[in-house]
Amino acid sequence: MKSDIEIARAATMLPIQEIAGQLEVDAENLEFYGKYKAKLPLHLIDEEKAKKGKLILVTAITPTPAGEGKTTTSISLAMGLNKIGKKATVVLREPSLGPVFGVKGGAAGGGFAQVIPMEDINLHFTGDLSAIEKANNLLAALIDNTLQNKKRGLNLDPRTITWKRVMDMNDRSLRNTVIGLGGIANGIPRETGFNITAASEVMAILCLAKDMKHLREMLGNIYVGQTYEGDPVFARDLKAHGAMAVLLKDTIKPNLVQTIENTPAIIHGGPFANIAQGTNSLIATKMGLSLSDIVVTEAGFASELGAEKFFDIKSQYGDLRPNAVVIVATIRALKYHGGINKSGFTTPNVDAVKKGLANLEKHIENMKLFGFSPVVSLNRFSTDSNEEIEAVNARCTELGVSMAINEAWEKGGRGATDLAEKVLASISNCPSCFNPLYDFQWEIEKKIATIATQLYGAKAVEYSLKAHKDIELINKLGMGHLAICMAKTQNSLSDNPELRGRPEGFVLNIREIEIASGAGFVIPIAGAIMRMPGLPAIPAAENIDFDDDGNIMGLF
């Protein structure tokens, strides 16, 4: 079997105007980035048509070293729907260079279910993340300039500043830094640090903005810190939001590309799901719903992280009405949750699969909390035994949900037609089932407790002294009504990454709560989650290079 990059490179790409033609978009409406990429103008969004489109969310069981293939499933489902005569578009997030050079080596799907040109998408693409980085760092520069030039009159207390600089790379050495050293001319010394761009509030804002005017307003609402008198200071007080919005004038437009089978694909925004909301932009989703009958999208990590935020944050703020949910699983991942490590993934073990099903069951329960009876998509590998697959199917039947075997990695869209048919049946059975988990007006503690106990399986929530003080400040600032965007490990339903399967009876520990008032949410941080990842011992970057013919190697 060829590698992902070899398969992608061998695919026949159509000129991007032909892909746009499938969506009935004229070439004069495209902003071309070469032959195979283009940006779509916001005037193509039709709110009334978008409300009539069908929206499918792809989520997954708790991530494992085996990998579940959520992006591959999303792409293949859109291709499968087109195979059976439906007009479907896949709408995805943009990859961050951090994971590309760190662990993944690429994030554009796999096998014969990829978006292309995969090298461009995985690397700088259309420059969106670079522009987000610049907008974020402009605000950081203006903050330090305000400290240097006190005549501006803001009286900003540097000890209260929460805003950090960002870069789109994993670099643990930048998590905590001291700036302004070297004397009076070089600024005011203070402690700060860097976040990765995908974890920034500017990224979160871009992905929840409705248009340019709304984007500018949200940027102005960014909380920076407090004055010495305790009054809040926002980005608008520094007159930063106009220039920040200008830097994002092209970034706000979604990117149009294609799948290996020339199905339209819209890729835009890339917030992480273990820190931010973990879904592509609201604009991209509504663009897809305006231009096609069905949109397939995904939310990062598992149901208790990305899917919860997709429903409770994005869908509520954007007035979206999702119609169906797919939960991605693999036999290998179920074995992992059943206690088997990587060395045993290819050895048949029905008992381990049955034990690991507890994790899948919890994610099915989670989706039912939002009103959905999900379809389970089992990504099949050649080492999966029929007995293992039947064990999953039998349990799904007992739980009253459909299961489809997805073979798209090997077969492309035709390997996902069974999944497509079952998802269509799910839409027919549930045209408007969606219910959010909580009301924005609830107290912060009640919203957090609802997520922790109902979705994670915790018995209680404990707050550090700092977290209690953070809640006091949030309420004092009149922000208690904001949405909750939980930050916790993706590797467990709990806040302990070592707990596999379905942990129960644990206490969720909230160590602090960050304010992201521009994005419209607050971020309770559970456990040792960080906004700037580090590289692994052997980063994927070591295998990325050119061959003698100038072709990129190592993106997989």
C-alpha positions as CSV (number, residue, x, y, z in Angstrom):
1,M,0.0,0.0,0.0
2,K,1.3,3.4,-0.9
3,S,1.9,6.1,1.8
4,D,-0.7,8.9,2.2
5,I,1.5,11.4,0.5
6,E,2.1,9.0,-2.5
7,I,-1.7,8.5,-2.8
8,A,-2.4,12.2,-2.6
9,R,0.3,13.0,-5.2
10,A,-1.0,10.4,-7.6
11,A,-4.6,11.8,-7.5
12,T,-6.0,13.8,-10.4
13,M,-6.8,17.3,-9.1
14,L,-9.4,19.4,-10.9
15,P,-8.9,23.1,-11.3
16,I,-10.5,24.8,-8.3
17,Q,-13.0,26.6,-10.5
18,E,-14.4,23.2,-11.5
19,I,-14.8,22.3,-7.9
20,A,-16.5,25.6,-7.3
21,G,-18.8,24.9,-10.3
22,Q,-20.1,21.8,-8.4
23,L,-21.3,24.3,-5.7
24,E,-22.7,26.6,-8.4
25,V,-20.1,29.3,-7.6
26,D,-18.8,31.3,-10.6
27,A,-15.1,31.7,-11.0
28,E,-15.3,35.5,-10.7
29,N,-16.4,34.9,-7.0
30,L,-13.2,33.0,-6.2
31,E,-9.9,34.5,-4.9
32,F,-7.3,32.2,-6.3
33,Y,-4.3,30.8,-4.5
34,G,-2.8,29.0,-7.4
35,K,-4.7,26.3,-9.5
36,Y,-6.1,24.2,-6.7
37,K,-7.0,26.6,-3.8
38,A,-9.3,29.5,-3.5
39,K,-11.0,31.7,-0.9
40,L,-14.8,32.1,-0.9
41,P,-16.3,35.6,-0.3
42,L,-18.7,35.9,2.6
43,H,-21.5,37.2,0.5
44,L,-22.1,33.7,-0.7
45,I,-23.5,32.8,2.7
46,D,-27.3,32.5,2.5
47,E,-28.7,32.3,6.0
48,E,-32.1,31.0,4.9
49,K,-30.6,28.3,2.8
50,A,-28.2,27.4,5.5
51,K,-31.0,26.7,7.9
52,K,-32.5,24.2,5.4
53,G,-29.2,22.2,4.9
54,K,-28.4,19.1,6.9
55,L,-25.5,19.2,9.3
56,I,-23.6,16.0,10.3
57,L,-21.1,16.0,13.2
58,V,-18.3,13.4,13.3
59,T,-16.8,12.8,16.8
60,A,-15.0,9.8,18.3
61,I,-14.3,7.7,21.3
62,T,-11.4,8.8,23.6
63,P,-8.2,9.1,21.5
64,T,-5.6,6.4,21.8
65,P,-2.1,5.7,20.3
66,A,-3.9,3.5,17.7
67,G,-5.6,6.5,16.2
68,E,-9.3,6.6,15.3
69,G,-9.4,8.3,11.9
70,K,-12.0,11.0,12.5
71,T,-10.8,13.3,9.7
72,T,-10.6,10.3,7.3
73,T,-14.1,9.3,8.3
74,S,-15.4,12.9,7.7
75,I,-13.9,13.1,4.3
76,S,-15.0,9.6,3.3
77,L,-18.6,10.2,4.5
78,A,-18.9,13.3,2.3
79,M,-17.5,11.3,-0.6
80,G,-19.8,8.4,0.2
81,L,-22.8,10.7,0.3
82,N,-21.9,12.0,-3.2
83,K,-21.5,8.4,-4.4
84,I,-25.1,7.7,-3.6
85,G,-26.3,10.9,-5.3
86,K,-26.3,13.5,-2.6
87,K,-24.8,17.0,-2.8
88,A,-22.4,17.0,0.2
89,T,-19.4,19.1,1.2
90,V,-16.9,18.3,3.9
91,V,-16.0,21.2,6.2
92,L,-12.8,20.8,8.3
93,R,-10.2,22.7,10.4
94,E,-6.8,23.7,9.1
95,P,-3.8,21.7,10.5
96,S,-1.4,23.5,12.9
97,L,2.3,23.2,12.2
98,G,2.8,22.2,15.8
99,P,1.2,18.7,15.5
100,V,2.4,18.4,11.8
101,F,6.1,18.7,12.9
102,G,5.5,17.2,16.3
103,V,3.5,14.0,16.3
104,K,1.1,13.7,13.3
105,G,3.3,14.6,10.4
106,G,0.1,15.7,8.6
107,A,-3.6,16.1,9.3
108,A,-5.4,15.9,6.0
109,G,-7.1,12.5,6.2
110,G,-5.5,9.2,5.2
111,G,-5.3,6.6,2.4
112,F,-8.0,7.2,-0.3
113,A,-9.9,9.6,2.0
114,Q,-7.8,12.8,1.9
115,V,-8.1,16.4,1.1
116,I,-5.7,17.8,-1.5
117,P,-3.3,19.4,-2.2
118,M,-2.2,17.8,1.1
119,E,1.3,19.3,1.2
120,D,-0.1,22.8,1.0
121,I,-2.9,22.1,3.5
122,N,-0.5,20.7,6.0
123,L,2.0,23.4,5.7
124,H,1.3,27.2,5.2
125,F,-1.9,26.7,3.1
126,T,-3.3,30.2,2.4
127,G,-1.5,31.9,5.3
128,D,-4.4,32.0,7.7
129,L,-2.6,30.8,10.8
130,S,0.2,33.3,10.1
131,A,-2.2,36.2,10.0
132,I,-3.9,35.0,13.2
133,E,-0.4,35.0,14.8
134,K,0.3,38.5,13.6
135,A,-3.0,39.9,14.9
136,N,-2.5,38.3,18.3
137,N,1.1,39.6,18.6
138,L,0.1,43.1,17.5
139,L,-2.1,43.3,20.6
140,A,0.8,42.0,22.7
141,A,3.0,44.7,21.3
142,L,0.4,47.4,21.9
143,I,0.0,46.2,25.5
144,D,3.8,46.6,26.2
145,N,3.8,49.9,24.4
146,T,1.1,51.1,26.7
147,L,3.2,50.1,29.7
148,Q,6.2,52.0,28.2
149,N,4.2,55.1,27.4
150,K,2.2,55.8,30.6
151,K,0.9,59.1,29.3
152,R,-1.8,57.1,27.5
153,G,-3.6,57.1,30.8
154,L,-4.8,53.5,31.0
155,N,-2.9,52.8,34.2
156,L,-2.6,49.1,33.3
157,D,-1.2,47.0,36.1
158,P,1.4,44.7,34.4
159,R,0.9,42.0,37.1
160,T,-2.7,41.4,35.9
161,I,-1.9,41.1,32.2
162,T,-3.1,37.7,30.9
163,W,-2.4,38.2,27.1
164,K,0.5,36.2,25.7
165,R,2.3,36.1,22.3
166,V,1.8,33.1,20.0
167,M,3.5,31.1,17.4
168,D,2.4,28.1,15.3
169,M,5.0,25.6,16.6
170,N,5.5,23.3,19.5
171,D,8.2,24.9,21.7
172,R,8.0,24.2,25.4
173,S,10.9,26.6,26.2
174,L,8.6,29.5,25.4
175,R,5.8,28.7,27.8
176,N,7.2,31.0,30.5
177,T,9.4,33.9,29.6
178,V,10.6,37.3,30.9
179,I,10.5,40.2,28.5
180,G,11.6,43.9,28.6
181,L,15.2,43.3,29.9
182,G,18.1,45.5,28.8
183,G,17.2,48.9,30.3
184,I,14.6,51.6,30.0
185,A,14.6,51.8,26.2
186,N,13.7,48.1,25.9
187,G,10.4,48.1,27.8
188,I,9.1,47.2,31.2
189,P,10.4,43.8,32.5
190,R,7.6,41.4,33.3
191,E,6.8,37.7,33.2
192,T,4.8,36.4,30.2
193,G,5.0,33.5,27.7
194,F,3.9,32.1,24.4
195,N,0.9,29.9,23.5
196,I,0.5,27.9,20.3
197,T,-1.5,29.8,17.6
198,A,-4.2,27.2,17.5
199,A,-4.8,27.7,21.2
200,S,-5.1,31.5,21.0
201,E,-8.2,33.5,21.6
202,V,-7.8,35.2,18.2
203,M,-8.2,31.8,16.6
204,A,-11.3,31.1,18.8
205,I,-12.8,34.5,17.8
206,L,-12.2,34.0,14.1
207,C,-14.0,30.6,14.3
208,L,-17.1,32.1,16.0
209,A,-17.3,35.4,14.1
210,K,-20.3,36.0,11.8
211,D,-18.8,38.7,9.6
212,M,-16.1,41.4,9.6
213,K,-18.1,43.8,11.7
214,H,-18.7,41.0,14.3
215,L,-15.1,40.0,14.2
216,R,-13.9,43.5,15.0
217,E,-16.4,43.8,17.9
218,M,-15.2,40.4,19.3
219,L,-11.6,41.4,19.0
220,G,-12.4,44.6,20.9
221,N,-13.9,42.5,23.7
222,I,-10.7,40.7,24.5
223,Y,-9.9,41.0,28.2
224,V,-6.3,42.2,28.7
225,G,-6.0,42.8,32.4
226,Q,-6.9,45.4,35.1
227,T,-5.8,48.9,36.1
228,Y,-4.2,49.5,39.4
229,E,-7.7,50.5,40.6
230,G,-9.1,47.1,39.6
231,D,-11.0,48.2,36.5
232,P,-11.0,45.9,33.5
233,V,-9.0,46.8,30.4
234,F,-10.1,45.4,27.0
235,A,-8.4,45.4,23.6
236,R,-10.8,48.2,22.5
237,D,-9.3,50.4,25.3
238,L,-6.0,50.1,23.5
239,K,-7.6,50.9,20.2
240,A,-6.2,47.6,19.0
241,H,-9.2,45.9,17.5
242,G,-9.4,47.8,14.2
243,A,-5.9,47.0,13.2
244,M,-6.2,43.4,14.3
245,A,-9.3,43.0,12.2
246,V,-7.5,44.5,9.2
247,L,-4.8,41.9,9.5
248,L,-7.6,39.2,9.3
249,K,-9.5,40.7,6.3
250,D,-8.6,37.8,4.1
251,T,-8.2,35.2,6.8
252,I,-11.9,35.4,7.6
253,K,-12.8,34.0,4.2
254,P,-13.0,30.2,4.0
255,N,-10.7,28.1,1.8
256,L,-12.0,25.8,-0.9
257,V,-10.1,22.7,-1.9
258,Q,-11.1,19.2,-2.9
259,T,-10.9,15.5,-1.8
260,I,-9.1,12.8,-3.7
261,E,-12.4,12.1,-5.5
262,N,-12.9,15.8,-6.3
263,T,-15.6,16.3,-3.7
264,P,-15.7,20.0,-2.5
265,A,-13.9,20.6,0.8
266,I,-14.0,23.8,2.8
267,I,-11.2,24.2,5.3
268,H,-11.0,27.1,7.7
269,G,-9.8,27.8,11.2
270,G,-8.1,25.4,13.6
271,P,-8.7,25.8,17.3
272,F,-7.6,23.0,19.5
273,A,-10.3,21.0,21.3
274,N,-8.6,20.3,24.6
275,I,-8.2,24.1,25.1
276,A,-10.5,26.0,22.7
277,Q,-13.7,25.0,21.0
278,G,-12.1,22.5,18.6
279,T,-14.2,23.1,15.5
280,N,-13.8,24.8,12.1
281,S,-15.2,28.3,11.7
282,L,-18.9,29.1,11.9
283,I,-18.5,31.0,8.7
284,A,-17.2,27.9,6.9
285,T,-20.0,25.7,8.2
286,K,-22.6,28.2,7.1
287,M,-20.9,28.6,3.7
288,G,-21.1,24.8,3.2
289,L,-24.7,24.7,4.2
290,S,-25.4,27.6,1.8
291,L,-23.7,25.9,-1.2
292,S,-24.7,22.2,-0.7
293,D,-27.5,20.1,0.8
294,I,-25.4,18.2,3.4
295,V,-22.4,19.3,5.3
296,V,-20.1,16.8,7.1
297,T,-17.9,18.4,9.8
298,E,-15.9,17.2,12.7
299,A,-15.0,18.3,16.2
300,G,-11.6,17.6,17.8
301,F,-10.9,14.7,20.0
302,A,-13.8,12.8,21.6
303,S,-17.5,13.6,22.4
304,E,-16.9,15.1,25.9
305,L,-14.5,17.7,24.4
306,G,-15.0,18.7,20.8
307,A,-18.6,17.6,20.4
308,E,-19.7,19.2,23.6
309,K,-18.2,22.5,22.6
310,F,-19.6,22.1,19.0
311,F,-23.1,21.8,20.5
312,D,-23.0,24.1,23.6
313,I,-20.8,26.9,22.2
314,K,-20.7,26.9,18.4
315,S,-24.3,25.7,17.7
316,Q,-25.8,28.0,20.3
317,Y,-23.9,31.1,19.3
318,G,-24.3,30.4,15.6
319,D,-27.9,29.2,15.7
320,L,-27.0,25.9,14.1
321,R,-29.3,22.9,14.2
322,P,-27.2,19.7,13.8
323,N,-29.1,16.7,12.3
324,A,-26.9,13.7,13.0
325,V,-23.8,12.4,14.8
326,V,-21.2,9.8,13.9
327,I,-18.9,8.3,16.5
328,V,-15.7,6.9,15.1
329,A,-14.1,3.8,16.7
330,T,-11.6,1.1,15.8
331,I,-11.0,-2.4,17.1
332,R,-7.5,-1.4,18.0
333,A,-8.7,1.6,20.1
334,L,-11.3,-0.5,21.8
335,K,-8.6,-3.0,22.7
336,Y,-6.5,-0.2,24.2
337,H,-9.4,0.9,26.4
338,G,-9.7,-2.8,27.3
339,G,-6.2,-2.8,28.7
340,I,-4.1,-3.9,25.7
341,N,-1.0,-1.9,24.6
342,K,0.2,-1.3,21.1
343,S,2.1,-4.6,20.8
344,G,-1.2,-6.5,21.1
345,F,-3.3,-4.4,18.6
346,T,-3.0,-6.9,15.8
347,T,-3.7,-10.0,17.9
348,P,-7.4,-11.0,18.0
349,N,-8.8,-10.5,21.5
350,V,-12.6,-10.4,21.8
351,D,-12.5,-10.1,25.6
352,A,-10.4,-6.9,25.4
353,V,-12.7,-5.4,22.8
354,K,-15.7,-6.2,25.0
355,K,-14.0,-4.6,28.0
356,G,-13.1,-1.5,25.9
357,L,-16.7,-1.1,24.7
358,A,-17.4,0.7,28.0
359,N,-15.6,3.8,26.5
360,L,-17.8,3.7,23.4
361,E,-20.9,3.3,25.4
362,K,-20.2,6.4,27.4
363,H,-19.7,8.5,24.2
364,I,-23.0,7.1,22.9
365,E,-24.7,8.2,26.1
366,N,-23.1,11.6,25.8
367,M,-24.6,12.1,22.3
368,K,-28.0,11.0,23.6
369,L,-27.8,13.7,26.2
370,F,-27.9,16.2,23.3
371,G,-30.8,14.4,21.7
372,F,-29.1,12.2,19.1
373,S,-29.0,8.5,18.5
374,P,-25.5,8.4,16.9
375,V,-24.2,6.1,14.1
376,V,-21.0,4.2,15.1
377,S,-18.5,4.2,12.3
378,L,-16.0,1.3,12.7
379,N,-12.8,2.0,10.7
380,R,-11.7,-1.5,9.6
381,F,-8.2,-2.8,9.5
382,S,-7.1,-6.1,7.9
383,T,-6.1,-7.5,11.3
384,D,-9.6,-7.0,12.8
385,S,-11.3,-10.4,13.2
386,N,-14.9,-11.1,12.4
387,E,-15.6,-12.1,16.0
388,E,-14.2,-8.7,17.3
389,I,-16.4,-6.8,14.8
390,E,-19.5,-8.8,15.7
391,A,-18.9,-8.0,19.4
392,V,-19.1,-4.3,18.6
393,N,-22.1,-4.7,16.3
394,A,-23.9,-6.8,18.9
395,R,-23.4,-4.2,21.6
396,C,-24.5,-1.3,19.3
397,T,-27.7,-3.3,18.6
398,E,-28.3,-3.7,22.3
399,L,-27.9,0.0,22.8
400,G,-30.2,0.8,19.9
401,V,-27.7,2.5,17.6
402,S,-26.6,1.7,14.1
403,M,-23.1,0.6,13.2
404,A,-21.4,0.8,9.8
405,I,-18.0,-0.6,8.8
406,N,-16.0,2.0,7.1
407,E,-13.3,0.8,4.6
408,A,-12.7,4.2,3.0
409,W,-9.0,4.3,3.8
410,E,-8.5,1.5,1.3
411,K,-11.6,2.0,-1.0
412,G,-12.3,5.8,-0.9
413,G,-16.0,6.9,-1.1
414,R,-17.3,3.5,-2.1
415,G,-16.0,2.1,1.2
416,A,-18.2,4.6,3.1
417,T,-21.6,4.2,1.3
418,D,-23.0,1.9,4.0
419,L,-22.1,4.6,6.5
420,A,-23.7,7.3,4.3
421,E,-26.9,5.3,4.0
422,K,-27.2,4.8,7.8
423,V,-26.4,8.5,8.4
424,L,-29.2,9.5,6.0
425,A,-31.6,7.2,7.9
426,S,-30.5,8.9,11.1
427,I,-31.3,12.3,9.7
428,S,-34.7,11.1,8.6
429,N,-35.5,9.7,12.1
430,C,-34.4,12.9,13.8
431,P,-34.9,16.0,11.8
432,S,-34.6,18.4,14.8
433,C,-33.4,16.5,17.9
434,F,-30.7,18.9,19.2
435,N,-30.8,20.1,22.7
436,P,-27.9,22.0,24.4
437,L,-26.7,20.6,27.7
438,Y,-26.9,23.9,29.7
439,D,-28.3,27.4,29.7
440,F,-25.8,30.3,29.5
441,Q,-27.5,32.1,32.3
442,W,-26.8,29.4,34.9
443,E,-24.1,30.1,37.4
444,I,-20.5,29.2,36.4
445,E,-20.3,26.4,39.0
446,K,-23.5,24.8,37.8
447,K,-22.5,24.8,34.2
448,I,-19.1,23.3,35.0
449,A,-20.7,20.6,37.3
450,T,-23.2,19.7,34.6
451,I,-20.4,19.0,32.0
452,A,-18.2,17.2,34.6
453,T,-20.9,14.9,36.0
454,Q,-23.0,14.2,32.9
455,L,-20.4,14.0,30.2
456,Y,-17.2,13.0,32.0
457,G,-18.7,10.8,34.7
458,A,-17.2,12.7,37.6
459,K,-18.9,12.5,41.0
460,A,-17.9,16.1,42.0
461,V,-15.8,19.1,41.1
462,E,-13.2,20.7,43.3
463,Y,-11.8,24.2,42.9
464,S,-8.4,25.5,43.9
465,L,-8.2,28.8,45.8
466,K,-7.2,30.5,42.6
467,A,-10.1,29.1,40.7
468,H,-12.5,30.5,43.4
469,K,-10.9,33.9,43.0
470,D,-11.2,33.6,39.2
471,I,-14.9,33.0,39.5
472,E,-15.3,36.0,41.8
473,L,-13.5,38.2,39.2
474,I,-15.6,36.8,36.3
475,N,-18.8,37.5,38.2
476,K,-17.6,41.0,39.2
477,L,-16.9,41.7,35.5
478,G,-20.4,40.6,34.6
479,M,-19.2,37.7,32.6
480,G,-20.9,34.9,34.5
481,H,-23.3,34.3,31.6
482,L,-20.5,33.3,29.2
483,A,-20.2,29.8,27.8
484,I,-17.9,27.2,29.3
485,C,-15.0,26.0,27.3
486,M,-13.4,23.2,29.4
487,A,-9.6,22.6,29.1
488,K,-8.6,19.1,30.0
489,T,-6.7,16.1,28.7
490,Q,-8.0,14.5,25.6
491,N,-6.6,11.1,26.6
492,S,-9.2,10.2,29.2
493,L,-12.8,11.1,30.0
494,S,-11.4,12.2,33.4
495,D,-8.7,14.9,34.1
496,N,-6.2,12.1,34.6
497,P,-4.7,11.0,31.2
498,E,-3.7,7.6,32.6
499,L,-7.4,6.5,33.2
500,R,-8.5,4.5,30.2
501,G,-12.0,3.1,29.4
502,R,-14.8,4.6,31.4
503,P,-13.6,6.1,34.7
504,E,-16.3,6.7,37.3
505,G,-16.5,8.3,40.7
506,F,-13.5,10.6,40.3
507,V,-13.3,14.2,41.3
508,L,-12.6,16.8,38.6
509,N,-10.0,19.3,39.8
510,I,-10.2,22.9,38.4
511,R,-7.0,24.7,39.1
512,E,-7.8,28.1,37.4
513,I,-10.3,29.7,35.0
514,E,-9.2,31.9,32.2
515,I,-11.3,34.7,30.6
516,A,-11.8,34.7,26.8
517,S,-14.4,37.4,26.7
518,G,-13.7,38.2,23.1
519,A,-14.6,34.6,22.1
520,G,-17.6,34.6,24.5
521,F,-16.5,31.9,26.9
522,V,-14.4,31.2,30.0
523,I,-11.9,28.4,30.2
524,P,-11.8,26.2,33.3
525,I,-8.5,24.4,33.3
526,A,-8.5,20.9,34.7
527,G,-5.2,19.2,35.5
528,A,-1.9,20.0,33.8
529,I,-3.2,21.1,30.4
530,M,-1.0,23.6,28.6
531,R,-1.5,26.1,25.8
532,M,2.0,25.5,24.4
533,P,2.8,21.9,23.6
534,G,6.3,20.4,23.5
535,L,7.9,18.3,20.8
536,P,8.1,14.5,21.4
537,A,11.5,12.8,21.8
538,I,11.5,12.0,18.1
539,P,9.5,14.7,16.4
540,A,7.9,14.1,13.0
541,A,10.0,17.0,11.7
542,E,13.1,14.7,11.6
543,N,11.4,12.7,8.8
544,I,10.2,15.7,6.7
545,D,12.5,16.6,3.9
546,F,12.9,16.8,0.1
547,D,13.9,13.9,-2.1
548,D,16.4,14.3,-5.0
549,D,13.6,15.2,-7.3
550,G,12.3,18.0,-5.1
551,N,9.3,16.1,-3.7
552,I,8.3,16.6,-0.1
553,M,8.8,13.5,2.0
554,G,7.6,12.6,5.5
555,L,4.1,14.1,5.5
556,F,1.9,11.0,6.2
